[in-house]
Amino acid sequence: MSRFDDLIAEGEAVPTEGWDFSWFVGRATEQRPSWGYATLLADRMAKAETALDIQTGGGEVLASIPVAPPVLAATESWPPNVKIARRNLDKFHATVARVDDTADLPFPSDHFDLVLSRHPVVTRWDEVRRVLRANGTYLAQHVGSGSVRELTEFMRGPQLASARPSPGPLTTTSGVCPMAATASAEAAGLDVIDLRQEALRMEFYDIAAVVHFLRKVIWTVPGFTVDAYRHRLAELHDFIERHGLFVAYSQRFLIEARKN
């Protein structure tokens, strides 16, 4: 087999369950936002009495906090991740519920003083407001529109901004601009008290890393399969072999909103 075939096979073989990116060490890098979401998460969790993490993935980020609130819950839509999250969060005696991304949250109204999410696919702002207590806060790091656009366009060609569906007044889909998220939050009756945005450099050092990334972060190239994109993968492999890396930029924004 050629080096290209070996790398493609390696990228296809890596499990995609959970939200652990440790496999990418030495094969890809991503600059981290200056606000330090994990640090903010740990600080807020240490002060909370009741907290909810929405779309927790495998619970890997939430499991990193040193101190958990007395009542901790999380939601996740993908069944393999639910199992991983329950295992990772068992040390906190957390409740992990399987909930579709667009569904109502299975918790009482006015129940949590803190709701968080890292890279939510969909944000039900109306449900966030409902489950928050008065003066409770929502703190989340969202994926901004155009994230990893360089890789998307290499694989699929130029993308029209108008091709992305617009969010409704109470729902924000993954990959929207901060202004749209702010408008959706305010339409649901929340006050946005902090908003920050950054573009972050990403580097891919081999085509195996690209394949695994596209299998794991499925919204980058919807419907991606190696067979369907093999020609473009071969061209990208040749580019990386010549230049040593492929550069893209992720878009991230931090938003904090309060229920009054």
Secondary structure by P-SEA (a helix, b strand, c coil): ccaaaaaaaaaaaccccccccccccccbbbbbccccaaaaaaaaaaaccbbbbcccccccccccccccccbbbbbbccaaaaaaaaaaaccccbbbbbcccccccccccccccbbbbccccccaaaaaaaaccccbbbbbbbbccccaaaaaaaaccccccccbbbbccccccccccaaaaaaaaaaacccccbbbbbbbbbbbccaaaaaaaaaacccccccccccccaaaaaaaaaaaaaccbbbbbbbbbbbbbbcc
